[in-house]
């Protein structure tokens, strides 16, 4: 047995006696020919040797150069040479000159390329990047031509009587490229770089977006849909134009926050697909729901460490890094973890914006979860229909940026590159002290060419740079260094904030419970006092033939005991288990008015108290519900009840609603106008009480202020019949009109010529 084990170990360790397996060709599969395999090789090289974007750019440069060269030859194929041309022009009369930009270079290729570069650089004033792109395109074209013959320096092989090497590396082409570079440097070409999208600019754009469309409605809709509440189809609660406007703003905000966080170029961003985002729906949705409830500032440390991962498969320079040879730590360099960052604000929190955009697409546009092949930022049709299989265009993104900076009053020129510059500048220079990144981390996170070797620390931190607390796994086994090193001020501050939030929440719960118990005890004491007073009230004396003197009925006798003893002595014995009523005295016939006869049964009687219990329960429930609300957080009922007991006429209720929306009503406790309420007032812990009511008030108020521009005559002409019957009828009439006339200003123009809605 021992010998068998030894033999087994040797075979496993690679013994030379181990029999080699022969490569088998599947019997049912036809073997490919060498020509077919050659074709596979060429296709694979064309597909994977360089990035798709690079191949497209190079192909465009080559097409333009060939078109330029052919334009200089008439039909017979001889170039037009001026009569005063020098002897050097003989090369241009060479029959091979018109084919100088072919797939295989010839003796004229270096001269033709030098002419083309001179025309583009000196005559057309193209930028240095364009010249470098043309040069790189032809270098790639001829490097891949006819094996390795046309690689290396351009020279004439006298032994073989042919030109070899790459014409791009000829002395004449190199001199022209250097001359153009010197020209650009000496002229000091005007910089056309995009401005940096600063964090404060992002905040101003978010404020502008909220003023352009009802983003709070989208928050309410997604929250209701995620909690399983029944919601109307998007076409019924939103008009076509409003839905399109909200979608455009949400997509622009999501694009901006993601690009600001990942420092992406536009083509890298718009090519993202749903499969490139790896998230755990259950965990991410639990944190996202706290955002929807307005509780993002109460996120715990565990919540802040929830993340989802984005794979930037189209990151520029990724293939070049692979060619240079990457360490194992770098293999995840284009994977980015996105954490909740409520401290960054609603505009720059990529966790909030990207998850919210995905939910909006799924619930409002697709009616299903996004498929793996759906683009994360799909194109929008002119009719507002989302095209999940088509990416967002560069022109659309640029148009949104121009509209946003103009609407927010931001000066400067901003291209799609502005987010990449703004994000890099923020984390390198403007982030809070203690959170700023080193240059090594900035270079790695942005995917720039390092120029020098980046340390393993920067490489590791790049994939997890947004983590609230660094694990420092590169410095010790399994991140032990982060567990043993002294806590930093920032870590202690985060722990203190988390504990403070937990204690504050616990204190609020205890205070609410204490208030509830206090109110309950007050109600109980009032009810007991009422019952005792009714039970202990002395009855009037009675006279009859057998009892000439008045007889007191169930009266408390005076005693010198303490007040508590007196109260106990006067309290009926069965008060707690049963409700007692005062004794009923029966007046005999013939007795004079004002006198009661001696009762046939004197004493407490057992009676039911359903109504008393119901009243007590309703009163207690009302006090409990209102006692938990912060002072001033209420929406007054309409018609408004005045101090003299009268109410505003129903026909004027809509005016009170507009006033509550724009000005408030301090005498009724509404100190903040409803339109200025923060989102968490009607979607936070008190959303159940105020959500529907706030939405209904917004419908009436915005219809008058926005659709009818505050024109009372036009408003009453359209809805006067419904307004006279009260705000409920008016609300139904407005909702019905919105379904029929969805465009902006359409209801005002159409309803003026229709009968009044009731």
C-alpha positions in Angstrom: 0.0 0.0 0.0 2.8 2.3 0.9 4.5 1.6 -2.5 1.3 2.4 -4.3 1.1 5.8 -2.6 4.7 6.7 -3.5 4.1 5.7 -7.1 1.0 7.9 -7.2 2.9 10.9 -5.8 5.6 10.6 -8.3 3.2 10.5 -11.2 1.5 13.6 -9.8 4.8 15.5 -9.6 5.6 15.1 -13.2 7.6 11.8 -13.5 9.2 11.4 -16.9 7.7 7.9 -17.1 4.2 9.5 -17.3 2.7 8.5 -20.7 2.0 11.4 -22.9 -1.5 11.9 -24.3 -1.8 12.2 -28.1 -3.8 15.0 -29.5 -7.0 13.6 -30.8 -9.1 15.0 -33.6 -12.9 14.6 -32.9 -14.2 11.9 -35.2 -17.4 13.7 -36.1 -15.7 17.1 -36.8 -14.2 18.0 -40.1 -10.6 19.1 -40.0 -10.1 22.7 -41.2 -7.8 23.4 -44.1 -4.7 25.5 -43.8 -6.4 28.2 -45.9 -9.3 28.4 -43.5 -7.0 28.6 -40.5 -5.1 31.4 -42.3 -8.4 33.2 -42.7 -9.2 32.7 -39.0 -5.7 34.1 -38.1 -6.3 37.3 -40.2 -9.7 37.9 -38.8 -8.6 37.4 -35.3 -5.6 39.8 -35.8 -7.9 42.4 -37.3 -10.4 42.1 -34.5 -8.2 41.9 -31.4 -4.8 43.4 -32.2 -6.1 46.9 -31.7 -9.1 48.4 -30.1 -12.2 49.0 -32.4 -12.1 52.7 -31.9 -8.4 52.9 -32.9 -9.0 50.8 -36.0 -11.9 53.0 -37.1 -9.8 56.2 -36.6 -6.8 54.8 -38.5 -9.0 53.6 -41.4 -10.5 57.1 -41.7 -7.1 58.7 -42.0 -6.0 56.2 -44.7 -9.1 56.8 -46.7 -8.7 60.5 -46.6 -5.0 60.3 -47.7 -5.8 58.0 -50.6 -8.6 60.2 -51.8 -6.3 63.3 -51.6 -3.6 61.4 -53.7 -6.0 60.3 -56.4 -7.3 63.8 -56.8 -4.0 64.9 -58.2 -4.0 62.5 -61.1 -6.1 62.9 -64.3 -7.8 60.0 -65.9 -4.6 58.8 -67.7 -2.8 58.5 -64.4 -0.1 61.2 -64.8 0.1 64.0 -62.3 -0.1 67.6 -63.3 3.5 69.0 -63.2 4.1 72.8 -63.7 6.4 73.7 -66.5 8.9 75.4 -64.1 9.1 72.3 -61.8 12.6 71.3 -60.7 14.3 68.0 -61.3 13.0 66.7 -58.0 9.6 66.5 -59.6 10.7 63.5 -61.6 9.7 61.3 -58.7 6.1 62.6 -59.0 6.0 61.5 -62.6 6.9 57.9 -61.6 3.9 55.6 -62.6 4.0 54.1 -59.1 3.4 57.4 -57.4 -0.4 57.2 -57.6 -0.2 53.8 -55.8 2.1 55.1 -53.0 -0.6 54.7 -50.4 -1.4 51.1 -51.3 -1.5 48.1 -49.0 2.2 47.4 -49.9 4.5 50.4 -50.0 6.7 51.2 -53.0 9.7 53.4 -53.8 7.4 56.5 -53.8 5.6 56.0 -50.5 7.9 58.0 -48.3 7.8 61.0 -50.7 4.0 60.8 -51.0 3.5 60.6 -47.2 5.8 63.6 -46.6 3.8 65.6 -49.1 0.5 64.7 -47.5 1.7 65.5 -44.0 3.1 68.9 -45.2 -0.2 69.8 -46.8 -2.2 68.8 -43.7 0.2 70.4 -41.2 1.4 73.6 -43.0 -1.5 74.4 -45.4 -4.5 73.0 -43.5 -3.1 73.9 -40.0 -4.2 70.6 -38.5 -3.3 69.9 -34.9 -0.4 67.9 -33.7 -2.6 65.1 -32.6 -4.1 64.8 -36.1 -0.5 64.6 -37.7 0.5 61.9 -35.1 -2.7 60.0 -35.9 -2.0 60.0 -39.6 1.6 58.9 -39.0 0.4 56.1 -36.7 -2.2 54.9 -39.2 0.3 54.4 -42.0 2.8 52.8 -39.7 0.2 50.2 -38.7 -0.8 49.7 -42.3 2.7 49.0 -43.6 3.8 47.1 -40.5 1.2 44.5 -41.2 1.9 44.3 -44.9 3.7 41.2 -46.3 5.0 39.7 -43.1 7.9 41.6 -41.5 9.5 42.9 -44.7 8.2 46.5 -44.1 9.1 46.9 -40.4 12.0 48.9 -39.2 13.8 51.8 -40.9 13.1 52.6 -44.5 16.1 51.7 -46.7 17.0 50.2 -50.1 18.3 46.6 -50.1 21.0 46.7 -52.8 21.5 43.0 -52.7 17.8 42.2 -53.4 17.2 45.4 -55.4 14.1 46.5 -53.4 13.0 48.9 -50.7 12.5 47.5 -47.2 11.3 48.8 -43.9 8.5 51.2 -43.1 8.3 54.5 -45.1 6.9 56.2 -42.0 10.4 55.8 -40.4 12.2 57.4 -43.3 14.3 60.5 -42.7 12.1 62.7 -44.8 8.9 61.8 -43.0 10.6 62.2 -39.6 11.8 65.7 -40.6 8.4 66.8 -41.7 6.7 65.5 -38.5 9.4 67.3 -36.4 8.9 70.5 -38.4 5.2 70.5 -37.8 5.8 70.0 -34.2 8.1 72.9 -34.0 5.6 75.1 -35.9 2.8 74.3 -33.5 5.0 75.0 -30.5 6.3 78.3 -31.9 2.9 79.6 -32.7 1.6 78.8 -29.3 -1.6 77.3 -30.6 -4.7 78.4 -28.6 -5.8 75.8 -26.1 -9.2 74.4 -26.7 -9.3 72.1 -23.7 -12.6 71.7 -22.0 -13.3 73.4 -18.7 -13.3 71.3 -15.6 -16.8 70.4 -14.3 -16.4 71.3 -10.7 -18.4 69.8 -7.9 -20.2 73.1 -7.2 -21.1 73.2 -10.9 -22.7 69.7 -10.6 -24.7 70.9 -7.6 -26.0 73.9 -9.5 -26.9 71.8 -12.5 -29.0 69.5 -10.2 -30.8 72.5 -8.8 -31.5 73.7 -12.4 -32.8 70.2 -13.4 -35.2 70.2 -10.4 -36.6 73.5 -11.5 -37.1 72.3 -15.1 -39.1 69.1 -14.3 -40.8 67.4 -11.3 -37.9 65.1 -10.3 -39.7 64.5 -6.9 -42.5 62.7 -8.8 -40.0 60.2 -10.1 -38.7 59.6 -6.6 -42.2 58.9 -5.4 -43.1 56.6 -8.3 -39.9 54.5 -7.9 -40.4 54.3 -4.1 -44.0 53.1 -4.5 -43.0 50.6 -7.2 -40.2 49.1 -5.1 -42.3 48.7 -2.0 -44.9 46.8 -3.9 -47.6 49.4 -3.8 -49.9 49.6 -6.8 -48.9 52.4 -9.1 -50.5 53.8 -12.3 -48.9 53.1 -15.6 -46.4 55.8 -16.6 -48.6 57.1 -19.4 -51.5 57.8 -17.0 -49.7 59.8 -14.2 -47.2 61.6 -16.6 -47.8 63.4 -19.9 -45.7 62.4 -22.8 -43.7 65.6 -22.8 -43.2 65.5 -19.0 -42.0 61.9 -19.1 -39.5 62.6 -21.9 -38.2 65.7 -20.0 -37.8 63.8 -16.7 -36.1 60.9 -18.5 -33.6 63.3 -20.2 -32.7 65.0 -17.0 -32.3 61.7 -15.1 -30.1 60.3 -17.8 -28.0 63.4 -18.0 -27.5 63.4 -14.2 -26.6 59.7 -14.1 -24.1 60.2 -17.0 -22.6 63.2 -15.2 -22.2 61.5 -11.8 -20.8 58.3 -13.3 -18.3 60.2 -15.5 -17.3 62.5 -12.6 -16.6 59.5 -10.4 -14.9 57.1 -12.9 -13.3 59.9 -15.0 -14.5 58.3 -18.2 -14.2 59.6 -21.7 -17.6 59.9 -23.4 -17.1 56.9 -25.7 -16.1 54.7 -22.8 -19.2 55.8 -20.9 -21.9 55.4 -23.6 -20.6 51.9 -24.5 -21.3 50.5 -21.1 -23.9 47.7 -21.1 -26.0 46.2 -18.3 -23.7 43.2 -18.1 -20.8 45.6 -17.2 -22.5 46.4 -13.9 -22.3 43.7 -11.3 -24.5 44.3 -8.3 -26.4 42.3 -5.7 -30.0 43.6 -6.0 -31.1 42.7 -2.5 -28.2 44.4 -0.7 -28.0 47.5 -3.1 -31.8 48.0 -3.0 -31.9 48.0 0.8 -29.4 50.9 0.8 -31.1 52.6 -2.2 -34.5 52.5 -0.4 -33.0 54.6 2.4 -32.1 57.3 -0.2 -35.7 57.2 -1.4 -37.0 57.7 2.2 -34.7 60.7 2.7 -32.5 58.7 5.3 -29.2 58.8 3.4 -27.6 60.8 6.2 -28.4 57.9 8.6 -26.5 55.3 6.7 -24.4 53.0 9.0 -20.9 51.9 8.4 -22.2 48.7 7.0 -24.4 50.5 4.6 -21.5 52.7 3.4 -19.5 49.6 2.6 -22.1 48.3 0.2 -21.0 48.6 -3.4 -21.5 47.5 -6.9 -18.8 47.0 -9.5 -18.5 48.5 -13.0 -16.2 47.0 -15.7 -14.9 49.6 -18.1 -14.2 47.2 -20.9 -13.5 49.9 -23.4 -11.1 51.9 -21.3 -8.5 53.6 -23.5 -5.0 52.0 -23.4 -6.2 48.8 -21.9 -4.8 46.6 -24.8 -1.5 48.5 -24.7 -1.1 47.7 -21.1 -1.7 44.1 -21.8 1.0 44.1 -24.5 3.5 45.6 -22.1 2.8 42.8 -19.6 0.7 43.5 -16.5 1.1 42.2 -13.0 -1.6 40.2 -11.4 -2.6 43.1 -9.3 -3.3 45.1 -12.4 -5.7 42.6 -14.0 -8.6 44.3 -12.2 -7.5 47.8 -13.2 -10.5 48.5 -15.2 -13.0 47.3 -12.6 -14.3 50.0 -10.3 -16.3 49.7 -7.1 -19.0 52.4 -6.5 -19.9 53.0 -2.9 -22.7 55.2 -1.4 -21.4 58.7 -0.9 -24.1 60.9 0.6 -21.4 63.3 1.7 -20.8 64.2 -2.0 -24.4 65.5 -2.4 -27.1 64.3 -4.8 -25.3 65.5 -7.9 -22.0 63.6 -7.5 -23.2 60.5 -5.7 -22.8 57.9 -8.5 -24.4 55.2 -6.4 -27.6 57.1 -6.1 -27.8 58.4 -9.6 -26.9 55.2 -11.5 -29.1 52.9 -9.5 -32.0 55.4 -9.7 -31.6 55.6 -13.5 -31.6 51.9 -13.9 -34.8 51.6 -11.8 -36.4 54.4 -13.9 -35.6 52.6 -17.1 -36.9 49.2 -15.8 -40.1 50.5 -14.2 -41.1 53.3 -16.5 -39.8 52.5 -19.9 -39.1 48.8 -20.3 -41.5 47.2 -17.8 -38.9 44.5 -17.2 -35.3 44.2 -15.8 -32.6 45.4 -18.1 -31.1 42.6 -20.3 -27.3 42.0 -20.4 -27.0 43.4 -23.9 -29.0 46.6 -23.1 -26.9 49.7 -23.1 -26.7 51.4 -19.7 -27.3 54.8 -21.3 -29.5 54.0 -24.3 -30.6 56.4 -27.1 -33.9 58.3 -26.8 -36.1 58.4 -29.9 -37.9 61.6 -31.0 -41.1 60.2 -29.6 -39.6 59.6 -26.2 -39.3 55.8 -26.7 -36.1 54.3 -25.3 -33.9 52.3 -27.7 -32.1 49.8 -25.4 -30.0 48.4 -28.2 -28.6 51.7 -29.4 -26.1 53.8 -27.3 -26.5 57.4 -26.5 -24.8 59.6 -29.2 -21.9 62.0 -28.5 -23.9 64.9 -29.9 -26.8 64.3 -27.5 -24.5 64.3 -24.5 -22.9 67.5 -25.7 -26.2 69.1 -26.3 -27.3 68.3 -22.7 -24.1 69.7 -21.3 -24.6 73.0 -23.2 -28.2 73.3 -22.0 -27.3 72.5 -18.4 -24.4 75.0 -18.1 -26.4 77.7 -19.8 -29.5 77.1 -17.6 -27.4 76.9 -14.4 -25.6 80.2 -15.3 -22.1 78.6 -15.5 -19.6 80.4 -17.7 -17.0 78.6 -19.8 -16.6 76.0 -22.5 -17.4 72.4 -21.5 -17.1 69.4 -23.7 -17.8 65.8 -22.8 -14.3 65.6 -21.4 -15.2 68.1 -18.6 -16.3 65.4 -16.1 -12.9 63.6 -16.4 -11.0 66.8 -15.7 -13.4 67.9 -13.0 -13.3 64.5 -11.1 -9.5 64.3 -11.3 -9.0 67.9 -10.0 -11.5 67.4 -7.2 -9.8 64.3 -5.7 -6.3 65.7 -6.2 -6.8 69.3 -5.1 -10.3 70.1 -3.7 -11.4 67.1 -1.7 -11.6 67.6 2.1 -8.2 67.4 3.9 -7.3 63.8 4.6 -9.3 62.5 1.6 -7.2 63.9 -1.3 -5.4 61.4 -3.5 -1.8 61.1 -4.4 -0.6 61.6 -7.9 0.1 57.9 -8.3 -3.5 57.0 -7.4 -4.8 59.7 -9.7 -2.8 58.4 -12.6 -3.9 54.9 -12.0 -7.6 55.6 -11.5 -7.8 57.8 -14.6 -6.0 55.2 -16.8 -3.3 57.6 -17.9 0.1 56.5 -19.0 2.3 56.4 -15.9 5.6 57.3 -17.4 7.2 55.4 -14.6 6.3 52.2 -12.7 3.3 52.6 -10.4 3.8 51.0 -7.0 1.7 48.0 -6.0 0.0 50.2 -3.4 -1.4 52.6 -6.0 -2.5 49.7 -8.2 -4.4 48.0 -5.4 -6.0 51.2 -4.1 -7.1 52.1 -7.6 -9.8 49.4 -7.8 -11.1 50.2 -4.3 -10.1 53.9 -4.0 -13.6 55.0 -3.1 -13.9 52.6 -0.1 -14.7 54.6 3.0 -11.9 52.9 5.0 -8.8 51.5 3.3 -8.1 47.8 4.0 -4.4 48.2 3.2 -4.2 44.6 2.0 -1.0 45.3 0.2 0.8 46.0 3.4 0.0 42.8 5.3 -1.6 39.4 5.0 -5.4 39.7 4.5 -5.3 43.4 5.4 -4.1 42.8 9.0 -2.3 46.2 8.9 -5.7 48.0 8.8 -6.8 46.1 11.9 -3.6 46.7 14.0 -2.6 50.3 13.1 -3.8 53.2 15.3 -7.1 54.7 14.3 -6.9 57.9 12.3 -8.8 61.0 13.0 -11.0 60.4 10.0 -11.8 56.8 11.0 -12.7 58.0 14.6 -14.8 60.7 13.1 -16.7 58.2 10.9 -17.3 55.9 13.9 -18.5 58.9 16.0 -20.9 59.9 13.3 -22.3 56.4 13.0 -22.7 56.0 16.8 -24.3 59.5 17.0 -26.8 58.6 14.3 -27.7 55.3 16.0 -28.0 57.0 19.4 -30.1 59.8 17.9 -32.4 57.3 16.3 -32.8 55.4 19.5 -33.4 58.6 21.5 -36.1 59.6 19.1 -37.8 56.2 19.4 -37.6 56.4 23.2 -38.9 60.0 23.2 -41.8 59.0 21.0 -42.6 56.1 23.2 -42.5 58.3 26.3 -44.7 60.9 24.7 -47.2 58.2 23.7 -47.3 56.7 27.2 -47.7 60.1 28.8 -50.6 61.0 26.5 -52.2 57.6 27.2 -51.9 58.1 31.0 -53.4 61.5 30.7 -56.4 60.1 28.8 -56.8 57.3 31.3 -56.7 59.7 34.3 -59.2 62.0 32.6 -61.6 59.1 32.0 -61.2 57.8 35.6 -61.8 61.2 37.0 -65.0 61.6 35.0 -66.3 58.2 36.1 -65.4 58.9 39.8 -67.1 62.2 39.6 -70.3 60.7 38.1 -70.3 57.9 40.6 -69.6 59.8 43.8 -72.0 62.7 43.2 -74.6 62.8 46.2 -78.2 62.2 45.1 -81.1 64.5 46.0 -83.1 63.6 49.2 -86.4 61.8 48.8 -89.6 61.9 50.9 -92.3 59.3 51.1 -94.9 58.2 53.6 -92.7 55.7 55.2 -89.6 57.9 55.2 -90.5 61.4 56.1 -86.9 62.5 56.4 -84.6 62.7 53.4 -82.2 59.7 53.0 -78.9 60.2 51.4 -78.1 57.7 48.7 -74.5 56.4 48.3 -72.9 59.5 49.9 -69.4 59.6 51.0 -69.1 60.1 54.8 -66.7 62.7 56.1 -63.5 61.4 57.6 -60.2 62.7 58.7 -58.1 60.3 56.6 -55.7 61.4 54.0 -57.1 62.5 50.6 -56.0 59.3 48.9 -57.7 57.3 51.6 -60.9 59.3 51.1 -60.7 58.7 47.3 -60.3 55.0 47.9 -63.1 54.9 50.3 -65.4 56.7 47.9 -64.5 54.6 44.8 -66.8 51.8 44.0 -65.3 48.4 44.5 -65.8 47.0 40.9 -64.6 50.1 39.0 -61.6 48.5 37.3 -63.0 45.3 35.9 -66.4 46.7 35.0 -67.8 50.2 34.2 -70.2 51.6 36.7 -73.1 54.0 36.3 -74.7 56.2 38.9 -77.6 54.7 40.8 -81.0 55.2 39.2 -83.7 56.6 41.5 -87.3 55.7 40.8 -89.8 58.5 41.5 -93.1 57.1 42.9 -96.4 58.2 41.5 -98.0 61.0 43.4 -94.8 62.5 44.7 -94.4 66.2 44.4 -92.2 67.5 41.6 -88.6 68.0 42.6 -88.5 65.0 44.9 -87.4 61.6 44.1 -88.6 58.5 45.8 -86.4 56.0 47.6 -84.9 53.7 45.1 -86.1 50.1 45.0 -82.4 49.1 44.6 -79.7 51.4 45.7 -76.2 50.8 44.6 -74.0 50.6 41.5 -75.3 48.8 38.5 -73.3 46.8 35.9 -73.5 48.5 32.5 -71.6 48.2 29.1 -69.3 51.1 28.0 -68.6 50.4 24.3 -69.1 54.0 23.3 -66.8 55.2 26.0 -64.1 52.8 25.1 -64.4 53.7 21.4 -64.2 57.4 22.1 -61.2 56.9 24.4 -59.4 54.7 21.8 -60.0 57.1 18.9 -58.8 60.1 21.0 -55.7 58.2 22.1 -54.9 57.1 18.6 -55.2 60.7 17.3 -53.0 62.0 20.0 -50.4 59.3 19.4 -50.4 60.0 15.6 -49.9 63.7 16.0 -47.6 63.7 18.9 -44.8 62.2 16.9 -44.8 64.9 14.3 -42.2 67.7 14.4 -43.6 71.1 15.2 -45.1 72.9 12.2 -45.1 69.7 10.0 -48.7 69.6 8.8 -50.9 70.2 5.8 -54.1 72.1 6.7 -57.5 70.7 5.7 -59.7 72.5 3.3 -62.2 74.2 3.5 -60.3 76.0 6.2 -61.9 76.2 9.6 -61.7 79.7 11.1 -61.5 80.8 14.7 -65.2 81.8 14.8 -66.3 78.3 13.8 -67.1 79.1 10.2 -65.4 77.5 7.2 -64.2 79.0 3.9 -66.7 78.4 1.1 -66.0 75.3 -1.0 -65.7 77.4 -4.1 -62.7 79.2 -2.6 -60.9 76.1 -1.4 -58.6 76.1 -4.4 -57.4 79.6 -3.5 -56.4 78.4 -0.1 -54.5 75.4 -1.7 -52.5 77.8 -3.9 -51.7 80.0 -1.0 -50.6 77.0 1.1 -48.4 76.0 -1.9 -46.7 79.4 -2.4 -46.9 81.2 0.9 -47.9 78.8 3.7 -50.4 79.6 6.4 -48.6 80.4 9.7 -51.8 80.9 11.7 -52.7 77.3 10.9 -49.2 76.0 11.7 -48.0 75.8 8.1 -44.8 77.9 8.3 -43.0 76.5 5.2 -44.8 76.7 1.9 -45.6 73.2 0.5 -43.6 73.8 -2.6 -40.5 74.4 -0.5 -40.9 71.2 1.6 -37.8 69.0 1.6 -38.1 65.7 -0.1 -38.0 63.7 3.2 -41.0 65.7 4.7 -43.4 63.9 2.5 -41.3 60.8 1.7 -39.5 60.2 5.0 -40.9 58.7 8.2 -44.1 60.8 7.7 -44.7 59.9 4.1 -47.7 57.8 4.8 -49.5 60.9 6.3 -48.4 63.5 3.8 -47.4 61.8 0.5 -50.8 61.7 -1.2 -52.0 64.9 0.3 -48.9 66.8 -0.8 -49.2 65.4 -4.4 -52.9 66.4 -4.6 -52.1 69.9 -3.5 -49.3 70.1 -6.0 -51.6 69.1 -8.9 -54.1 71.9 -8.2 -51.4 74.5 -7.5 -49.2 73.8 -10.4 -52.1 73.6 -12.8 -53.0 77.2 -11.8 -49.5 78.6 -11.6 -47.7 76.8 -14.4 -50.3 75.7 -17.0 -52.5 78.9 -16.6 -49.7 81.2 -15.6 -51.7 82.5 -12.6 -54.5 83.7 -14.8 -57.6 83.3 -12.6 -60.1 84.2 -15.3 -58.8 81.6 -17.7 -58.5 79.0 -14.9 -62.1 79.5 -13.8 -63.3 79.5 -17.4 -61.7 76.0 -17.8 -62.6 74.6 -14.3 -65.1 76.9 -12.8 -67.9 74.3 -12.6 -65.7 71.9 -10.7 -64.1 74.6 -8.5 -67.5 75.6 -7.2 -68.2 72.1 -6.0 -64.9 72.0 -4.0 -61.3 70.9 -4.3 -62.1 67.2 -4.7 -64.1 67.7 -7.8 -61.5 70.2 -9.1 -58.7 67.6 -8.6 -60.6 65.0 -10.6 -61.3 67.5 -13.4 -57.6 68.5 -13.6 -56.4 64.9 -13.7 -59.0 64.1 -16.4 -57.8 67.1 -18.5 -54.2 66.0 -18.2 -55.0 62.6 -19.6 -56.7 64.3 -22.6 -54.3 67.2 -23.2 -50.8 66.3 -22.2 -48.7 69.1 -23.9 -47.5 72.2 -22.1 -50.0 75.0 -22.6 -52.4 72.7 -24.5 -55.0 72.6 -21.8 -55.2 76.4 -21.5 -55.8 76.8 -25.2 -58.2 73.9 -25.6 -60.3 74.1 -22.5 -61.0 77.8 -23.0 -63.3 76.7 -26.0 -64.9 73.8 -24.3 -67.7 73.6 -21.7 -66.6 73.9 -18.1 -65.4 70.7 -16.5 -67.4 69.4 -13.6 
